[in-house]
Amino acid sequence: MSLWTKMIEGLETRDINNFKEWHHEEFLHIREDKLVTRDEQCQVYAERFKDPDSTSPLKDAVLITENPYAMEIRWPEEEDGTISTMLVLKKDSKVWRTILSTVPKKQTM
């Protein structure tokens, strides 16, 4: 099973233990000037999973490419007219690093 499939299924089941399982112990999420550890990311998602009205942040995402080393994922943020691109680096077949970039949609055309 691809890591992309594990991510989508894990977010749909809303199981924080499953979520933590496919994140490497050394996981770091980088967004602009923020750095988030695996434990911090799990806290955010544990709260999100408790909210029955929350949706997966990847619900509209498209997998651009995946190989044994990395993934590129992209999705629109309709409410603010932006496009987000996330690069995922893998280690031991788990999410090791994520780098997120969000730009205005008009800059992508």
C-alpha positions as CSV (number, residue, x, y, z in Angstrom):
1,M,0.0,0.0,0.0
2,S,1.3,3.4,-0.9
3,L,2.0,6.0,1.8
4,W,-0.6,8.3,0.1
5,T,-3.2,5.6,0.5
6,K,-2.3,5.2,4.2
7,M,-2.5,8.9,4.7
8,I,-6.0,9.2,3.1
9,E,-7.3,6.1,4.9
10,G,-5.8,7.3,8.2
11,L,-7.4,10.7,8.0
12,E,-10.7,9.2,7.1
13,T,-10.7,6.8,10.1
14,R,-9.8,9.7,12.5
15,D,-7.7,7.4,14.6
16,I,-4.8,9.3,16.2
17,N,-2.8,6.1,16.8
18,N,-3.0,5.3,13.1
19,F,-2.1,8.9,12.3
20,K,1.0,8.7,14.5
21,E,2.0,5.3,13.1
22,W,2.6,6.6,9.6
23,H,4.7,9.6,10.9
24,H,8.3,9.0,11.5
25,E,9.6,9.6,15.0
26,E,11.8,12.4,13.6
27,F,8.9,14.0,11.7
28,L,8.9,17.8,11.2
29,H,6.4,19.9,9.4
30,I,7.6,23.1,7.9
31,R,5.3,25.9,6.8
32,E,6.6,29.3,6.1
33,D,8.3,30.2,9.4
34,K,6.7,27.5,11.5
35,L,8.3,24.2,12.6
36,V,6.0,21.5,14.1
37,T,7.2,18.2,15.6
38,R,5.3,14.9,15.4
39,D,4.0,15.2,18.9
40,E,2.7,18.7,18.2
41,Q,1.1,17.6,14.9
42,C,-0.6,14.7,16.7
43,Q,-2.0,17.1,19.3
44,V,-3.5,19.2,16.5
45,Y,-5.0,16.2,14.8
46,A,-6.3,14.6,18.0
47,E,-8.3,17.8,18.6
48,R,-9.4,17.9,14.9
49,F,-10.5,14.2,15.0
50,K,-12.7,15.0,18.1
51,D,-14.7,17.6,16.1
52,P,-17.4,15.7,14.1
53,D,-17.7,18.7,11.7
54,S,-14.0,18.8,10.8
55,T,-12.9,17.6,7.4
56,S,-9.7,16.1,6.2
57,P,-7.2,18.8,5.1
58,L,-6.5,16.5,2.1
59,K,-10.2,16.1,1.1
60,D,-9.6,18.0,-2.1
61,A,-6.0,17.1,-2.5
62,V,-4.5,15.6,-5.7
63,L,-1.4,13.4,-5.6
64,I,0.9,14.8,-8.2
65,T,3.7,12.2,-7.8
66,E,4.9,9.6,-5.4
67,N,8.0,7.5,-5.4
68,P,9.9,5.6,-2.7
69,Y,11.6,8.8,-1.5
70,A,9.0,11.6,-1.8
71,M,5.5,12.8,-2.7
72,E,4.0,16.0,-4.1
73,I,0.4,16.8,-3.1
74,R,-1.6,19.9,-4.2
75,W,-5.0,21.2,-3.3
76,P,-7.1,24.4,-3.6
77,E,-8.1,26.5,-0.6
78,E,-11.4,27.8,-2.0
79,E,-12.2,30.1,1.0
80,D,-9.1,32.3,0.4
81,G,-8.4,31.6,-3.3
82,T,-5.0,30.0,-2.7
83,I,-3.3,26.8,-3.9
84,S,-1.3,24.7,-1.4
85,T,1.5,22.4,-2.4
86,M,3.0,19.9,0.1
87,L,6.2,18.1,-0.4
88,V,6.6,15.0,1.7
89,L,10.0,13.4,2.2
90,K,9.9,9.8,3.3
91,K,12.1,7.8,5.7
92,D,11.6,4.2,6.6
93,S,8.4,4.4,4.4
94,K,6.9,7.0,6.7
95,V,6.3,10.7,6.5
96,W,9.6,12.2,7.7
97,R,9.4,15.8,6.6
98,T,6.6,17.9,5.1
99,I,7.1,21.3,3.5
100,L,4.0,23.3,2.8
101,S,3.7,26.3,0.5
102,T,0.5,28.3,-0.1
103,V,0.3,30.9,-2.9
104,P,-2.5,33.0,-4.3
105,K,-4.2,31.1,-7.2
106,K,-3.6,34.0,-9.6
107,Q,0.1,33.5,-9.1
108,T,-0.1,30.0,-10.5
109,M,-1.6,30.8,-13.8
